[in-house]
Amino acid sequence: MPTDMPPLPAPRHTLPDDIQSLVVGTLLVALSVSLLKSAGLVTGQIAGLSLVGAYATGIGFGPVFFLLNLPFYWLGYRRMGKAFVLKTFAAVALLSVFSELLPHVLQIGPVHPLAASLLAGVTAGAGLLALFRHGASLGGVGIMALWLQESRGIRAGWVQLGFDAVVFALAFAVIPPLTVLWSMAGAAALNVIIATNHRRDRYIAR
């Protein structure tokens, strides 16, 4: 008799699964933002590029961030589907709310910049991992990184790390070099976590 069994279908996430992941993931990223602010550091991804653009041009962070994200939302809708884009919008909204509320209930004292950067990278990496595994992102490069991993097999973490390298290279022109160097440590930690752990062969639930 044949011993080969057909593969079991990938388990599906339920709506409560997705909701708890969006809440926990964005809360961890909001904590990461608080850590970065406590040490006066910057970040990578589209948020970091928008900040660099705002420093260089004098245009507000909000308009730059909005404009730079538009093509990525279009890519997400075309390549990743409507559900992905809706979850991403929800995640961005939750992060905005948590980032505003968290400082009112959590005060972070003086932190060494390297410690703040690495802890921010770890918490953001865990938060983004939770979002990615439930079909969501925080927009921007995360959308492109997920699409390249799904369609080309290129690790999402390595895509984000490559983009961050460009962002931080540009940041040296408008931000004190030591601040950029401390910030790069956290970005590296974040993207190594994503590259190591976000793999379809290790996590098959949909």
N, CA and C of each residue as an Amber inpcrd file, in Angstrom:
protein
   618
   0.8370000  -1.1860000   0.0000000   0.0000000   0.0000000   0.0000000
   0.8800000   1.2480000   0.0000000   0.4740000   2.2990000  -0.6890000
   1.2730000   3.5210000  -0.7000000   1.2820000   4.1710000   0.6740000
   2.4420000   4.6880000   1.0240000   2.5920000   5.3110000   2.3410000
   2.5420000   6.8340000   2.2690000   2.6510000   7.3730000   1.0580000
   2.6320000   8.8310000   0.9400000   1.2290000   9.3570000   1.1890000
   1.1230000  10.3250000   2.0550000  -0.1600000  10.9350000   2.3680000
  -0.2010000  12.3280000   1.7580000  -1.3480000  12.7540000   1.2360000
  -1.4330000  14.1140000   0.6990000  -1.2430000  15.1280000   1.8090000
  -0.6090000  16.2580000   1.5040000  -0.3830000  17.2760000   2.5440000
  -1.6940000  17.8310000   3.0680000  -1.7030000  18.0880000   4.3650000
  -2.8890000  18.6770000   4.9690000  -3.0230000  20.1300000   4.5330000
  -4.2610000  20.6170000   4.3800000  -4.4300000  22.0240000   4.0050000
  -3.9070000  22.9390000   5.0970000  -3.3850000  24.0900000   4.6890000
  -2.8560000  25.0470000   5.6550000  -3.9880000  25.5440000   6.5460000
  -3.7690000  25.5900000   7.8630000  -4.8110000  26.1050000   8.7630000
  -5.1090000  27.5690000   8.4660000  -6.3530000  27.9540000   8.7060000
  -6.7770000  29.3260000   8.4400000  -6.8800000  30.1030000   9.7410000
  -6.4610000  31.3650000   9.6940000  -6.6560000  32.2330000  10.8480000
  -8.1190000  32.6440000  10.9270000  -8.6490000  32.6690000  12.1400000
 -10.0090000  33.1470000  12.3500000  -9.9900000  34.6670000  12.5260000
 -11.1640000  35.2800000  12.5030000 -11.2530000  36.7200000  12.7210000
 -10.6940000  37.1160000  14.0850000 -11.0460000  36.4090000  15.1840000
 -10.4220000  36.7490000  16.4730000  -8.9000000  36.6150000  16.4500000
  -8.3870000  35.6090000  15.7180000  -6.9370000  35.4680000  15.5770000
  -6.3340000  36.7350000  14.9750000  -6.9430000  37.2110000  13.8860000
  -6.4310000  38.3850000  13.1900000  -6.5210000  39.6350000  14.0650000
  -7.6340000  39.7800000  14.7890000  -7.8170000  40.9640000  15.6210000
  -6.7530000  41.0330000  16.7190000  -6.5440000  39.9200000  17.4140000
  -5.5480000  39.9380000  18.4920000  -4.1590000  40.1810000  17.9300000
  -3.8790000  39.6750000  16.7480000  -2.5630000  39.8930000  16.1460000
  -2.3520000  41.3510000  15.7810000  -3.3880000  41.9940000  15.2200000
  -3.2780000  43.4090000  14.8630000  -3.0760000  44.2730000  16.1100000
  -3.8040000  43.9530000  17.1730000  -3.6920000  44.7290000  18.4050000
  -2.3120000  44.5370000  19.0450000  -1.9060000  43.2900000  19.2070000
  -0.6170000  43.0110000  19.8560000   0.5400000  43.5250000  19.0040000
   0.4700000  43.2810000  17.7050000   1.5550000  43.7110000  16.8260000
   1.7440000  45.2170000  16.8220000   0.6520000  45.9550000  16.6880000
   0.7710000  47.4180000  16.6510000   1.1450000  47.9900000  18.0190000
   0.7150000  47.3380000  19.0930000   1.1000000  47.8050000  20.4240000
   2.6060000  47.6470000  20.6390000   3.1590000  46.5470000  20.1570000
   4.6070000  46.3540000  20.2750000   5.3700000  47.3900000  19.4510000
   4.8700000  47.7020000  18.2650000   5.5340000  48.7190000  17.4460000
   5.4030000  50.0980000  18.0900000   4.2540000  50.3920000  18.7010000
   4.0850000  51.6650000  19.4040000   5.0780000  51.7700000  20.5620000
   5.3230000  50.6700000  21.2580000   6.3310000  50.6610000  22.3270000
   7.7140000  50.9350000  21.7440000   7.9790000  50.3770000  20.5840000
   9.2470000  50.6300000  19.8960000   9.4150000  52.1130000  19.5860000
   8.3450000  52.7420000  19.1210000   8.3930000  54.1750000  18.8070000
   8.6940000  54.9830000  20.0670000   8.0870000  54.6200000  21.1810000
   8.3410000  55.3230000  22.4380000   9.8060000  55.2040000  22.8600000
  10.3760000  54.0200000  22.6700000  11.7880000  53.8220000  23.0060000
  12.6850000  54.6960000  22.1380000  12.3800000  54.7560000  20.8450000
  13.1780000  55.5820000  19.9400000  13.0830000  57.0590000  20.3180000
  11.8730000  57.5160000  20.6230000  11.6880000  58.9210000  20.9960000
  12.4290000  59.2480000  22.2850000  12.4630000  58.3070000  23.2230000
  13.1130000  58.5660000  24.5070000  14.6020000  58.8360000  24.3430000
  15.1930000  58.2980000  23.2690000  16.6260000  58.4850000  23.0380000
  16.9110000  59.4070000  21.8630000  15.8680000  60.0000000  21.2760000
  16.0660000  60.9130000  20.1590000  16.5760000  60.2410000  18.9050000
  16.1770000  59.0010000  18.6720000  16.6610000  58.2360000  17.5300000
  15.6740000  58.3040000  16.3660000  16.0900000  57.7680000  15.2270000
  15.2370000  57.7170000  14.0460000  15.0190000  56.2600000  13.6760000
  14.2690000  56.0420000  12.6290000  13.9520000  54.6840000  12.2040000
  14.1480000  54.5500000  10.7090000  13.9480000  53.3490000  10.2000000
  14.0940000  53.1190000   8.7710000  12.7400000  53.0610000   8.0830000
  12.6800000  52.3300000   6.9750000  11.4550000  52.1500000   6.2080000
  10.9540000  53.4830000   5.6450000   9.7100000  53.5200000   5.2110000
   9.1370000  54.7330000   4.6390000   9.0390000  55.8400000   5.6840000
   8.7910000  55.4660000   6.9380000   8.7380000  56.4740000   8.0000000
  10.0770000  57.1940000   8.1180000  11.1680000  56.4300000   8.0790000
  12.4810000  57.0480000   8.1560000  12.7950000  57.9000000   6.9400000
  12.4450000  57.4030000   5.7500000  12.6700000  58.1780000   4.5360000
  11.8460000  59.4590000   4.5450000  10.6230000  59.3760000   5.0540000
   9.7730000  60.5600000   5.1390000  10.3610000  61.5880000   6.0970000
  10.9250000  61.1050000   7.1950000  11.5360000  62.0130000   8.1540000
  12.7490000  62.7140000   7.5500000  13.5630000  61.9510000   6.8310000
  14.7130000  62.5450000   6.1580000  14.2550000  63.5720000   5.1260000
  13.2090000  63.2270000   4.3620000  12.6750000  64.1580000   3.3670000
  12.1260000  65.4240000   4.0000000  11.4870000  65.2730000   5.1520000
  10.9490000  66.4450000   5.8490000  12.0760000  67.3580000   6.3320000
  13.1530000  66.7550000   6.8750000  14.2960000  67.5540000   7.3040000
  14.9260000  68.2980000   6.1240000  15.0370000  67.6100000   4.9920000
  15.7560000  68.1730000   3.8520000  14.9500000  69.2360000   3.1160000
  13.6170000  69.1020000   3.0930000  12.8020000  70.0050000   2.2800000
  12.0170000  71.0160000   3.0880000  11.8380000  70.7660000   4.3820000
  11.0140000  71.6480000   5.1960000   9.5390000  71.3460000   5.1070000
   9.1500000  70.3720000   4.2810000   7.7530000  69.9430000   4.1950000
   7.4400000  69.0720000   5.4070000   6.2160000  69.1370000   5.8830000
   5.8240000  68.3640000   7.0570000   5.9550000  66.8660000   6.8360000
   6.2000000  66.1450000   7.9470000   6.3360000  64.6930000   7.8730000
   5.0810000  64.0290000   7.3130000   3.8960000  64.4810000   7.7620000
   2.6380000  63.8530000   7.3540000   2.4310000  63.8110000   5.8540000
   2.5130000  64.9650000   5.1580000   2.3240000  64.9390000   3.7000000
   3.3390000  64.0630000   2.9720000   4.6100000  64.1150000   3.4040000
   5.6350000  63.2960000   2.7580000   5.3350000  61.8130000   2.9590000
   4.9780000  61.4490000   4.1870000   4.6760000  60.0440000   4.4970000
   3.4840000  59.5490000   3.6810000   2.4530000  60.3970000   3.5720000
   1.2570000  60.0200000   2.8210000   1.5850000  59.7890000   1.3470000
   2.3170000  60.7180000   0.7490000   2.6210000  60.6240000  -0.6810000
   3.5210000  59.4270000  -0.9930000   4.5190000  59.1890000  -0.1620000
   5.4280000  58.0750000  -0.4180000   4.7380000  56.7270000  -0.2620000
   3.6890000  56.6680000   0.5400000   2.9930000  55.4020000   0.7560000
   2.0270000  55.0450000  -0.3690000   1.5630000  56.0250000  -1.1320000
   0.5230000  55.7550000  -2.1310000   0.8780000  54.6340000  -3.1030000
   2.0520000  54.6480000  -3.7410000   2.3340000  53.5580000  -4.6810000
   2.4080000  52.1900000  -4.0280000   2.7820000  52.1540000  -2.7510000
   2.8730000  50.8690000  -2.0630000   1.4890000  50.3090000  -1.7480000
   0.5220000  51.1800000  -1.4250000  -0.8450000  50.7030000  -1.2200000
  -1.4290000  50.1740000  -2.5290000  -1.1060000  50.8370000  -3.6220000
  -1.5660000  50.3510000  -4.9380000  -0.9790000  48.9740000  -5.2230000
   0.3230000  48.8150000  -4.9330000   0.9670000  47.5140000  -5.1250000
   0.3120000  46.4570000  -4.2400000   0.0370000  46.8200000  -2.9870000
  -0.5890000  45.8680000  -2.0820000  -1.9490000  45.4170000  -2.5770000
  -2.7300000  46.3490000  -3.1030000  -4.0590000  45.9990000  -3.6060000
  -3.9640000  45.1060000  -4.8380000  -3.0470000  45.4370000  -5.7520000
  -2.9250000  44.6780000  -7.0030000  -2.3190000  43.2970000  -6.8000000
  -1.3320000  43.1970000  -5.9180000  -0.5670000  41.9610000  -5.7990000
  -0.9150000  41.1260000  -4.5700000  -1.3870000  41.7650000  -3.4870000
  -1.6240000  41.0400000  -2.2430000  -3.1070000  40.8840000  -1.9210000
  -3.9580000  41.6680000  -2.5780000  -5.3900000  41.4960000  -2.3920000
  -6.0260000  42.5320000  -1.4820000  -7.3550000  42.6030000  -1.5850000
  -8.1270000  43.5800000  -0.8240000  -8.0220000  43.3520000   0.6750000
  -8.0670000  42.0860000   1.1020000  -8.0150000  41.7900000   2.5380000
  -6.7080000  42.2850000   3.1400000  -5.6060000  42.1100000   2.4240000
  -4.3110000  42.5660000   2.9110000  -4.3040000  44.0750000   3.1080000
  -4.8290000  44.8080000   2.1280000  -4.8310000  46.2630000   2.2140000
  -5.7230000  46.7350000   3.3580000  -6.8820000  46.1020000   3.5300000
  -7.7810000  46.4950000   4.6200000  -7.1400000  46.2500000   5.9890000
  -6.4780000  45.1040000   6.1450000  -5.7950000  44.8190000   7.4020000
  -4.6590000  45.8170000   7.6430000  -3.9760000  46.1850000   6.5700000
  -2.8830000  47.1420000   6.6890000  -3.3960000  48.5100000   7.1180000
  -4.5050000  48.9560000   6.5300000  -5.1090000  50.2170000   6.9530000
  -5.4890000  50.1560000   8.4290000  -6.0600000  49.0240000   8.8640000
  -6.4400000  48.8710000  10.2630000  -5.2120000  48.9270000  11.1690000
  -4.1340000  48.2780000  10.7370000  -2.9050000  48.2730000  11.5300000
  -2.3190000  49.6730000  11.6430000  -2.3150000  50.4200000  10.5470000
  -1.7970000  51.7890000  10.5690000  -2.6370000  52.6610000  11.5100000
  -3.9520000  52.5050000  11.4650000  -4.8310000  53.2820000  12.3510000
  -4.5760000  52.9360000  13.8190000  -4.4460000  51.6400000  14.1170000
  -4.1870000  51.2260000  15.4950000  -2.8450000  51.7670000  15.9850000
  -1.8250000  51.7120000  15.1310000  -0.5210000  52.2230000  15.5250000
  -0.5900000  53.7190000  15.8210000  -1.3390000  54.4530000  15.0150000
  -1.4880000  55.8870000  15.2440000  -2.1200000  56.1670000  16.6030000
  -3.1680000  55.3870000  16.9350000  -3.8550000  55.5760000  18.2160000
  -2.9390000  55.1960000  19.3860000  -2.3140000  54.0230000  19.3020000
  -1.4600000  53.5630000  20.3950000  -0.2550000  54.4890000  20.6060000
   0.2930000  55.0110000  19.5160000   1.4530000  55.9030000  19.6240000
   1.0920000  57.1900000  20.3610000  -0.1690000  57.6210000  20.2090000
  -0.6220000  58.8190000  20.9180000  -0.9670000  58.5240000  22.3770000
  -1.5360000  57.3510000  22.6500000  -2.0000000  57.0240000  23.9990000
  -0.8830000  56.5290000  24.9130000   0.0680000  55.7850000  24.3520000
   1.0730000  55.1260000  25.1840000   1.8740000  56.0920000  26.0630000
   2.3110000  57.2500000  25.5490000   3.0730000  58.1710000  26.4190000
   2.2960000  58.6630000  27.6360000   0.9610000  58.5910000  27.6010000
   0.1560000  59.0440000  28.7280000   0.1030000  58.0080000  29.8490000
   0.4300000  56.7680000  29.5360000   0.3640000  55.7140000  30.5560000
   1.7180000  55.0560000  30.8080000   2.7140000  55.3900000  30.0030000
   4.0400000  54.7920000  30.1540000   5.1010000  55.8610000  29.9440000
   5.8310000  56.1730000  30.9910000   6.9120000  57.1490000  30.9140000
   8.2500000  56.4060000  30.9210000   9.0460000  56.6020000  29.8790000
  10.3490000  55.9480000  29.7740000  11.4280000  56.9510000  30.1640000
  12.2160000  56.5810000  31.1880000  13.2740000  57.4640000  31.6630000
  14.4760000  57.4490000  30.7340000  15.5750000  58.0560000  31.1810000
  16.7860000  58.0790000  30.3490000  17.2540000  56.6710000  29.9870000
  17.5370000  56.4630000  28.7230000  17.9900000  55.1640000  28.2190000
  19.2170000  55.3960000  27.3460000  20.2200000  54.5520000  27.5020000
  21.3800000  54.6650000  26.6230000  20.9210000  54.4680000  25.1820000
  21.3980000  55.2760000  24.2460000  20.9090000  55.1740000  22.8570000
  21.0330000  53.7850000  22.2530000  22.1350000  53.0860000  22.5280000
  22.2900000  51.7450000  21.9510000  21.2610000  50.7850000  22.5240000
  21.0250000  50.8580000  23.8390000  20.0170000  49.9910000  24.4600000
  18.6320000  50.3110000  23.9140000  18.3160000  51.6020000  23.8100000
  17.0080000  51.9960000  23.2740000  16.8380000  51.5170000  21.8440000
  17.8870000  51.6430000  21.0420000  17.8140000  51.2440000  19.6400000
  17.5910000  49.7430000  19.5020000  18.3650000  48.9540000  20.2540000
  18.2430000  47.4930000  20.1440000  16.8990000  47.0040000  20.6830000
  16.4670000  47.5610000  21.8270000  15.1660000  47.1600000  22.3680000
  14.0320000  47.5620000  21.4290000  14.1620000  48.7260000  20.8110000
  13.1500000  49.1510000  19.8380000  13.1420000  48.2200000  18.6340000
  14.3160000  47.8090000  18.1950000  14.3790000  46.8830000  17.0690000
  13.7400000  45.5400000  17.3800000  13.9740000  45.0500000  18.5860000
  13.4120000  43.7560000  18.9820000  11.8880000  43.8320000  19.1060000
  11.3800000  44.8670000  19.7690000   9.9290000  44.9710000  19.9420000
   9.2310000  45.2270000  18.6030000   9.8200000  46.0790000  17.7540000
   9.2170000  46.3130000  16.4480000   9.2860000  45.0650000  15.5820000
  10.3900000  44.3230000  15.6740000  10.5040000  43.0900000  14.8990000
   9.4480000  42.0710000  15.2880000   9.2230000  41.9170000  16.5970000
   8.1810000  40.9900000  17.0640000   6.8020000  41.4650000  16.6280000
   6.5720000  42.7840000  16.7110000   5.2690000  43.3150000  16.3030000
   5.0100000  43.1340000  14.8210000   5.9960000  43.4540000  13.9920000
   5.8290000  43.2870000  12.5460000   5.6720000  41.8170000  12.1750000
   6.3780000  40.9360000  12.8770000   6.2420000  39.5070000  12.6200000
   4.8090000  39.0500000  12.8510000   4.1930000  39.5320000  13.9280000
   2.7940000  39.1900000  14.2120000   1.8780000  39.6940000  13.1010000
   2.1340000  40.9080000  12.6050000   1.3090000  41.4620000  11.5270000
   1.5130000  40.6970000  10.2300000   2.7600000  40.4360000   9.8620000
   3.0520000  39.7370000   8.6140000   2.3890000  38.3610000   8.5810000
   2.4280000  37.6520000   9.7070000   1.8860000  36.2900000   9.7290000
   0.3650000  36.2640000   9.6820000  -0.2460000  37.4230000   9.8320000
  -1.7030000  37.4950000   9.7240000  -2.1290000  38.3480000   8.5410000
  -1.2590000  38.4310000   7.5430000  -1.6260000  39.0890000   6.2960000
  -1.8060000  40.5730000   6.3830000  -0.9620000  41.2580000   7.1740000
  -1.0330000  42.7060000   7.3010000   0.3770000  43.2630000   7.3410000
   0.4950000  44.5750000   7.2300000   1.7780000  45.2560000   7.3650000
   1.4950000  46.6540000   7.8910000   2.5300000  47.4660000   7.9700000
   2.3440000  48.8740000   8.3330000   2.5840000  49.7680000   7.1270000
   2.2910000  49.2340000   5.9500000   2.3960000  50.0140000   4.7280000
   3.8250000  50.1220000   4.2390000   4.0170000  50.9820000   3.2390000
   5.3560000  51.2820000   2.7460000   6.1050000  50.0690000   2.2500000
   7.3800000  50.0020000   2.6220000   8.2640000  48.9580000   2.1350000
   7.8280000  47.5810000   2.6110000   7.1330000  47.5180000   3.7530000
   6.6560000  46.2250000   4.2260000   5.7740000  45.5300000   3.2040000
   4.9700000  46.2920000   2.4720000   4.1190000  45.7120000   1.4290000
   4.9730000  45.1070000   0.3320000   5.9490000  45.8810000  -0.1630000
   6.8180000  45.3890000  -1.2240000   7.6310000  44.1870000  -0.7580000
   8.1080000  44.2300000   0.5000000   8.9130000  43.1330000   1.0280000
   8.1080000  41.8430000   1.0980000   6.8620000  41.9270000   1.5670000
   6.0130000  40.7390000   1.6390000   5.7030000  40.1960000   0.2580000
   5.4310000  41.0900000  -0.6970000   5.1320000  40.6460000  -2.0550000
   6.3320000  39.9420000  -2.6760000   7.5330000  40.4910000  -2.4960000
   8.7300000  39.8630000  -3.0500000   8.9960000  38.5100000  -2.4020000
   8.6930000  38.3760000  -1.0990000   8.8910000  37.0790000  -0.4630000
   7.8940000  36.0560000  -0.9930000   6.6400000  36.4800000  -1.1500000
   5.6140000  35.5550000  -1.6160000   5.8110000  35.1820000  -3.0840000
   6.2430000  36.1500000  -3.9180000   6.3070000  35.9120000  -5.3640000
   7.6850000  35.5080000  -5.8580000   8.7510000  35.9460000  -5.1810000
  10.1080000  35.6910000  -5.6570000  10.9500000  34.9000000  -4.6780000
  10.4490000  34.6740000  -3.4860000  11.2050000  33.9220000  -2.4970000
  12.3210000  34.7090000  -1.8390000  12.3210000  36.0350000  -2.0030000
  13.3360000  36.8860000  -1.3850000  12.8770000  37.2360000   0.0260000
  13.6970000  36.9770000   1.0210000  13.2990000  37.2020000   2.4000000
  12.8880000  38.6500000   2.6320000  11.7430000  38.8420000   3.2960000
  11.2310000  40.1850000   3.5590000  12.2120000  41.0050000   4.3960000
  12.8590000  40.3580000   5.3540000  13.7930000  41.0790000   6.2100000
  14.9760000  41.6340000   5.4490000  15.4630000  40.8670000   4.4650000
  16.6050000  41.3570000   3.6850000  16.1900000  42.5140000   2.7810000
  14.9780000  42.4700000   2.2450000  14.4890000  43.5860000   1.4290000
  14.4200000  44.8570000   2.2740000  13.8510000  44.7420000   3.4690000
  13.7280000  45.9070000   4.3470000  15.0920000  46.4130000   4.7850000
  16.0210000  45.4920000   5.0480000  17.3540000  45.8980000   5.4780000
  18.0650000  46.6700000   4.3700000  17.9000000  46.2220000   3.1230000
  18.5060000  46.9280000   2.0020000  17.9350000  48.3310000   1.8450000
  16.6220000  48.4590000   1.9960000  15.9940000  49.7830000   1.9060000
  16.4590000  50.6780000   3.0460000  16.5670000  50.1130000   4.2460000
  17.0140000  50.8990000   5.3890000  18.4320000  51.4130000   5.1950000
  19.2730000  50.6150000   4.5390000  20.6440000  51.0620000   4.2880000
  20.6510000  52.3380000   3.4570000  19.7440000  52.4160000   2.4780000
  19.6430000  53.6310000   1.6610000  19.1240000  54.7990000   2.5000000
  18.0960000  54.5280000   3.3090000  17.5200000  55.5890000   4.1520000
  18.5690000  56.1710000   5.0910000  19.3370000  55.3120000   5.7520000
  20.3180000  55.8050000   6.7120000  21.4860000  56.4910000   6.0160000
  21.8160000  56.0580000   4.8080000  22.8500000  56.7660000   4.0470000
  22.4090000  58.2010000   3.7630000  21.1320000  58.3720000   3.4240000
  20.6000000  59.7130000   3.1960000  20.5060000  60.4970000   4.5010000
  20.2300000  59.7980000   5.6030000  20.0470000  60.4710000   6.8890000
  21.3130000  61.1690000   7.3590000  22.4850000  60.6690000   6.9720000
  23.7340000  61.2960000   7.3970000  23.8230000  62.7500000   6.9440000
  23.0850000  63.1000000   5.8850000  23.1550000  64.4680000   5.3630000
  22.3810000  65.4620000   6.2150000  21.4030000  64.9780000   7.0090000
  20.5360000  65.9150000   7.7360000  20.4240000  65.6220000   9.2260000
  21.0060000  64.5080000   9.6980000  20.8970000  64.0970000  11.1000000
  22.3040000  63.8600000  11.6360000  22.5880000  64.2050000  12.9020000
  23.9230000  63.9690000  13.4630000  24.3780000  62.5270000  13.2570000
  25.6110000  62.3260000  12.8030000  26.0930000  60.9800000  12.4590000
  25.9640000  59.9620000  13.5870000  26.2640000  60.3590000  14.8250000
  26.1800000  59.3950000  15.9180000  24.7500000  58.9270000  16.1380000
  23.7860000  59.8250000  15.9970000  22.3740000  59.4550000  16.1140000
  21.9940000  58.4390000  15.0480000  22.4900000  58.6360000  13.8390000
  22.2070000  57.7000000  12.7530000  22.8140000  56.3340000  13.0540000
  24.0410000  56.3150000  13.5600000  24.7130000  55.0430000  13.8480000
  23.9830000  54.2580000  14.9310000  23.5680000  54.9550000  16.0050000
  22.7870000  54.2630000  17.0400000  21.5000000  53.6970000  16.4340000
  20.8480000  54.4840000  15.5970000  19.5750000  54.0690000  15.0020000
  19.7480000  52.8570000  14.0970000  20.8650000  52.7820000  13.3970000
  21.1140000  51.6670000  12.4800000  21.1780000  50.3310000  13.2080000
  21.6540000  50.3440000  14.4390000  21.7370000  49.0960000  15.2000000
  20.3570000  48.4980000  15.4130000  19.3850000  49.3480000  15.7570000
  18.0250000  48.8570000  15.9570000  17.3900000  48.3760000  14.6700000
  17.6330000  49.0830000  13.5660000  17.0890000  48.6570000  12.2780000
  17.6460000  47.3040000  11.8730000  18.9380000  47.0860000  12.1310000
  19.5440000  45.7940000  11.8070000  18.9170000  44.6780000  12.6330000
  18.7200000  44.9250000  13.9320000  18.1050000  43.9120000  14.7940000
  16.7010000  43.5790000  14.3130000  15.9240000  44.5980000  13.9770000
  14.5510000  44.3930000  13.5030000  14.5210000  43.4960000  12.2720000
  15.3400000  43.8330000  11.2760000  15.2650000  43.1190000  10.0070000
  15.8670000  41.7170000  10.0660000  16.8440000  41.5090000  10.9440000
  17.3530000  40.1530000  11.1440000  16.2650000  39.2680000  11.7480000
  15.4920000  39.8160000  12.6890000  14.3850000  39.0570000  13.2790000
  13.3740000  38.6660000  12.2110000  13.0110000  39.6140000  11.3390000
  12.0480000  39.3130000  10.2770000  12.6070000  38.2880000   9.3050000
  13.8520000  38.4780000   8.8760000  14.4520000  37.5650000   7.8990000
  14.5990000  36.1500000   8.4470000  14.8950000  36.0400000   9.7370000
  15.1010000  34.7250000  10.3400000  13.7980000  33.9900000  10.6080000
  12.7670000  34.7220000  10.9930000  11.5470000  34.0850000  11.4790000
  10.3740000  34.0960000  10.5040000  10.3110000  35.0610000   9.5890000
   9.1700000  35.1070000   8.6820000   9.4880000  34.2960000   7.4340000
   9.2070000  32.9840000   7.5280000   9.4900000  32.0610000   6.4310000
   8.2710000  31.1680000   6.2250000   7.8520000  31.0500000   4.9660000
   6.6660000  30.2660000   4.6560000   6.8490000  28.7930000   4.9880000
   8.1010000  28.2800000   4.9350000   8.3050000  26.8700000   5.2420000
   8.2370000  26.5850000   6.7390000   8.2410000  27.6280000   7.5490000
   8.1730000  27.4390000   8.9930000   6.8100000  27.8130000   9.5670000
   6.0740000  28.6310000   8.8510000   4.7670000  29.0740000   9.3410000
   3.7920000  29.0510000   8.1750000   2.8830000  28.0580000   8.1690000
   2.0810000  27.8140000   6.9840000   0.6350000  28.2780000   7.1360000
   0.2580000  28.7270000   8.3270000  -1.1330000  29.1810000   8.5110000
  -1.4100000  30.3930000   7.6500000  -2.6730000  30.5150000   7.2180000
  -3.0660000  31.6270000   6.3470000  -4.1320000  32.4650000   7.0240000
